[in-house]
Amino acid sequence: MTKSILGLILALVMTSCASVSVDEGVAHKTRQMPRIVYVTAFGAPSGSFEVDREGADLTEFKENLQLMLKTAIATDLTDRLIRARPGTTLAETKLENAWLVEGEFTRVKQGSRLLRSVIGFGAGGTKLETRVRVYDLAHPTGRPFLTFTTTGGSNAEPGAILSFTTDPLEIAIGGVSGVAHGLSEDTKRTAREITAELSDYMYRSGWISEDKWIEPKRDVGGDIW
């Protein structure tokens, strides 16, 4: 009986630990597979942040989170799908066979690491939500051909992170400090779902084979084509 209860609790903790999903938005046809993808820093409006910082500390926190997400997206795209690197803003780009990923944080909730560690099951959970836009720089129209949102968070604090890791995202963002641990995990998961959404677009366009396709975690069903 005791073992059954412990097993149920463990299963609930594992399933409620953390998740980020993609909410389908709007997609338009674009002409070709890009040679490279640029990733610019996401906007960080003050009203979207629920964190225990203000003034200069809040500004630094935002800058660290922006750098972390930009780096994580570029790293994950390169590692799993297509060559990518941090880029400039849309206004500063030039005409080339490339895509540009930009967006903004729509909600950033720091939560409580203590509550996540001790209680879990949603207590003290983090929340990271973004709005993403993708532009085709080879055929500039002034509007993105792909828009979507991501949402998710960490409800239970994971175990201690090993000092040694081979995860490209851990290595890439390891030098960025000043962001709460739960949010740094959410950032990595968000980057992976953005990669998955671009992969899904490429697969449905017939540009990559099924073995290269990464299925996104959908928040809401539907067809955008």
Secondary structure, 3 states (H helix, E strand, C coil): CHHHHHHHHHHHHHHCCEEEEEEEEEECCCCCCCCEEEECCCECCHHHEECCCCHHHHHHHHHHHHHHHHHHHHHHHHHHCCCEEECCCHHHCCCCCEEEEEEEEEEEECCCHHHHHHCCCCCCCCEEEEEEEEEECCCCCCCCCEEEEEEEEECCCCCCCCCCCCCHHHHHHCCCCCCCHHHHHHHHHHHHHHHHHHHHHHHHCCCCCHHHCCCCCEEECCCCC
